[in-house]
């Protein structure tokens, strides 16, 4: 089992920090292509609450991100992470301009792009392959679950085979794949969640992000929560599920995340997750050291 920090230190020989960028994207489940409501759990910011200001240039965003961690890093490198909304959902020439500005910054070691598996057309894949020849490119795919009933409930908007095609196409271009899964989606048992982890590992994802389901204010998920229609995991339940999931992850899959931040101003539940230091310490004590 290898954590992201261990992997980055081994690969680059220094501390590497992630800078969350906003490329001004939208999403096909928001712009009317597939839907207008977005995924049921997604905030109005498209999961980009911690990204820099989209009104700034990419270079300006990187410099602001560097300033935020200046006291934590010396002689290190950075990951340029297009986090908000769908990071490949734009005309190719616009994507080229954004990606090139990020990847050619001297302090950037990796270009990481969060996107949907159904937003990777041939031109986009060719562009990512081109960028990958300059510096490493990671593509982060928001799968969330392998179970179609849950996918329909959260309004994911694509079938499982689209994920499989995306992973295959990216690997054919030697691009690393990081898969996002959500723990605690309504109606999913520990066995269901473990099945998703087992599946993505079998499909040879290079990295894995396990994200606790956050109920955010203003989302349709919050409405369901306020109406008492969904169960939100307790801290103990989450730790038990994490232990089961981590036991299934092969040594060659890098663990990028075992929890996640919810903007405290937006977080409706579970409120225990707001104490990030406590949660991370418990994960280290109970999940990673066993």
C-alpha positions in Angstrom: 0.0 0.0 0.0 1.5 3.3 -1.1 0.1 6.8 -0.1 0.3 9.8 -2.4 3.0 11.5 -0.3 5.2 8.4 -0.4 4.7 8.1 -4.1 5.5 11.7 -4.9 8.6 11.7 -2.7 9.9 8.6 -4.4 9.1 9.8 -7.9 10.2 13.4 -7.7 12.6 13.4 -4.7 11.0 16.4 -3.0 7.8 17.6 -1.4 5.0 18.1 -3.9 1.9 20.2 -3.2 -1.3 20.3 -5.2 -2.7 23.7 -6.4 -6.4 23.6 -7.3 -7.2 25.6 -10.4 -10.4 26.7 -12.0 -10.4 26.7 -15.8 -13.9 28.2 -16.1 -15.5 24.9 -17.2 -19.0 23.7 -16.9 -20.5 20.2 -17.1 -22.8 18.3 -19.4 -25.2 17.6 -16.5 -25.4 21.3 -15.9 -25.5 23.0 -19.3 -28.5 21.0 -20.6 -26.6 18.5 -22.7 -27.6 15.7 -20.3 -29.3 17.6 -17.5 -29.4 21.0 -15.9 -29.4 20.0 -12.2 -25.9 18.6 -11.9 -25.1 15.5 -9.8 -27.3 15.3 -6.7 -24.4 15.8 -4.3 -22.5 18.5 -6.3 -22.4 22.1 -5.1 -22.9 25.2 -7.2 -19.2 25.5 -7.4 -18.8 22.1 -9.1 -16.6 20.7 -6.3 -14.2 23.6 -6.8 -14.7 25.4 -3.5 -11.0 25.2 -2.8 -9.8 26.2 -6.3 -8.3 29.5 -7.1 -10.3 32.4 -8.6 -11.4 31.5 -12.2 -11.2 35.2 -13.2 -7.4 35.0 -12.8 -5.1 33.6 -15.4 -3.8 30.1 -14.9 -0.3 31.5 -14.1 -1.8 33.9 -11.6 -3.8 31.1 -10.0 -0.6 29.0 -9.7 1.3 31.9 -8.0 -1.6 32.4 -5.6 -1.6 28.7 -4.8 2.1 28.8 -4.1 1.7 31.7 -1.7 -0.9 29.7 0.3 1.6 26.9 1.1 4.8 29.0 1.1 5.4 28.3 4.8 5.1 24.6 4.2 7.3 24.0 1.3 10.9 24.8 0.4 12.5 23.8 -3.0 9.5 21.7 -3.8 7.2 21.2 -6.8 3.5 21.5 -7.5 0.7 19.7 -9.2 -1.5 21.9 -11.3 -5.0 20.4 -10.6 -7.9 21.5 -12.7 -10.5 20.6 -10.1 -13.7 22.6 -10.7 -16.5 21.1 -12.8 -15.4 19.0 -15.9 -11.8 19.7 -16.8 -11.9 18.4 -20.4 -15.3 19.9 -21.3 -14.4 22.7 -23.7 -13.1 23.2 -27.3 -9.8 21.6 -27.8 -7.9 24.9 -28.6 -9.2 26.4 -25.3 -8.0 23.3 -23.5 -4.6 23.5 -25.1 -4.2 27.1 -24.0 -5.1 26.3 -20.4 -3.1 23.1 -20.2 0.0 24.6 -21.8 0.0 27.6 -19.5 -0.1 25.3 -16.5 2.3 22.6 -17.6 5.0 24.9 -18.9 5.2 26.7 -15.5 8.7 25.9 -14.2 7.4 24.9 -10.8 4.7 22.5 -12.0 5.7 18.8 -12.0 2.4 17.2 -12.9 -0.8 18.3 -14.7 -3.8 16.7 -13.1 -7.3 17.0 -14.6 -10.6 16.0 -13.0 -13.2 15.1 -15.6 -15.9 12.7 -16.6 -15.2 9.5 -18.6 -17.7 10.6 -21.2 -15.8 13.9 -21.9 -12.7 12.3 -23.5 -13.1 12.5 -27.3 -10.3 11.6 -29.6 -9.1 15.2 -30.0 -9.0 15.6 -26.3 -7.2 12.3 -25.8 -4.6 13.4 -28.5 -4.1 16.7 -26.7 -3.6 14.9 -23.3 -1.1 12.6 -25.0 0.8 15.6 -26.3 0.9 17.2 -22.9 2.0 14.0 -21.4 5.2 14.2 -23.5 6.0 17.5 -21.8 5.3 16.5 -18.2 3.3 13.8 -16.5 -0.5 14.1 -17.0 -2.9 12.5 -14.6 -6.6 12.2 -15.5 -9.0 11.9 -12.6 -12.2 10.1 -13.5 -15.3 10.7 -11.4 -16.8 7.2 -11.4 -18.3 7.4 -7.8 -19.9 3.9 -8.0 -20.1 0.9 -10.2 -23.8 0.3 -9.3 -26.2 1.5 -12.0 -29.0 2.0 -9.5 -26.9 4.4 -7.5 -25.5 6.1 -10.7 -29.1 6.8 -11.8 -29.9 8.2 -8.4 -26.9 10.6 -8.3 -27.6 11.6 -12.0 -24.1 10.5 -13.1 -25.2 10.4 -16.7 -23.2 7.7 -18.3 -23.1 3.8 -18.1 -20.2 1.8 -16.6 -18.8 0.8 -20.0 -17.9 4.4 -20.7 -15.5 4.4 -17.7 -13.9 1.2 -19.0 -13.4 2.7 -22.5 -11.9 5.8 -21.0 -9.4 3.9 -18.8 -8.4 1.8 -21.8 -7.9 4.8 -24.1 -5.9 6.7 -21.5 -3.6 3.8 -20.7 -3.0 3.2 -24.5 -1.6 6.8 -24.4 0.5 6.1 -21.2 -1.6 8.5 -19.2 -2.1 7.7 -15.5 -5.7 7.3 -14.3 -7.0 8.2 -10.9 -10.5 7.0 -10.0 -12.8 8.8 -7.7 -15.3 6.7 -5.6 -17.7 8.0 -3.0 -18.2 6.2 0.3 -21.7 6.5 1.8 -23.9 7.0 -1.2 -27.5 6.3 -0.3 -28.5 2.6 -0.4 -25.0 1.3 -0.7 -23.7 -1.3 1.8 -20.1 -1.9 2.7 -20.2 -4.9 0.3 -21.4 -2.6 -2.5 -18.6 -0.1 -1.9 -16.0 -2.8 -1.7 -17.3 -4.2 -5.0 -16.6 -0.7 -6.6 -13.1 -0.7 -5.1 -12.4 -4.2 -6.3 -13.7 -3.4 -9.8 -11.6 -0.3 -10.4 -8.5 -2.1 -9.1 -9.1 -4.9 -11.5 -9.5 -2.4 -14.3 -6.0 -1.2 -13.5 -6.6 2.3 -12.2 -3.2 3.8 -11.2 -4.6 5.8 -8.3 -7.7 5.8 -6.1 -9.5 8.6 -4.3 -12.0 7.5 -1.7 -14.3 10.4 -0.7 -16.7 10.5 2.2 -20.2 11.6 1.0 -20.7 15.2 2.1 -24.2 16.6 2.2 -23.8 20.2 1.1 -26.2 23.0 1.5 -28.2 24.0 -1.5 -27.9 20.6 -3.2 -30.7 18.2 -4.0 -29.0 15.7 -1.7 -29.5 18.2 1.2 -33.3 18.2 0.5 -33.3 14.4 0.7 -31.3 14.6 3.9 -33.6 17.1 5.5 -36.6 15.0 4.7 -35.0 12.0 6.5 -34.7 10.0 3.3 -31.0 9.1 3.5 -28.6 7.8 6.1 -25.4 9.6 6.6 -22.4 7.6 7.9 -21.2 7.9 11.4 -17.5 8.2 12.0 -17.2 4.7 13.2 -19.1 3.4 10.2 -16.8 5.3 7.9 -13.7 3.9 9.5 -15.0 0.3 9.3 -15.8 0.7 5.6 -12.4 2.3 5.0 -10.6 -0.6 6.6 -12.5 -3.0 4.3 -11.7 -1.0 1.2 -8.0 -0.5 1.9 -7.6 -4.2 2.4 -8.6 -4.7 -1.2 -6.2 -2.1 -2.7 -3.1 -3.7 -4.4 0.3 -2.3 -3.7 0.7 -0.9 -7.1 -2.4 1.4 -6.7 -1.5 4.7 -5.2 -4.0 5.9 -2.5 -4.5 9.6 -3.2 -7.3 10.2 -0.7 -9.1 8.4 2.1 -11.5 11.2 3.1 -12.1 14.7 1.8 -12.8 18.2 2.7 -16.2 19.7 2.7 -16.4 23.5 2.7 -17.4 24.2 6.4 -19.7 27.0 5.2 -21.6 24.5 3.0 -21.4 21.3 5.1 -24.8 20.1 6.3 -23.7 16.6 7.3 -21.8 14.6 8.6 -20.6 17.4 10.9 -18.0 15.1 12.4 -16.0 15.3 9.2 -15.3 19.0 9.7 -12.6 18.1 12.3 -10.1 17.2 9.6 -7.1 16.8 11.9 -9.0 14.3 14.1 -10.3 12.3 11.2 -6.9 12.1 9.5 -5.2 11.0 12.8 -7.8 8.3 13.3 -7.3 7.1 9.7 -3.6 6.9 10.2 -4.0 5.1 13.5 -6.8 2.6 12.6 -6.7 2.2 8.8 -3.2 2.8 7.5 -1.4 1.1 10.5 -2.9 -2.3 10.9 
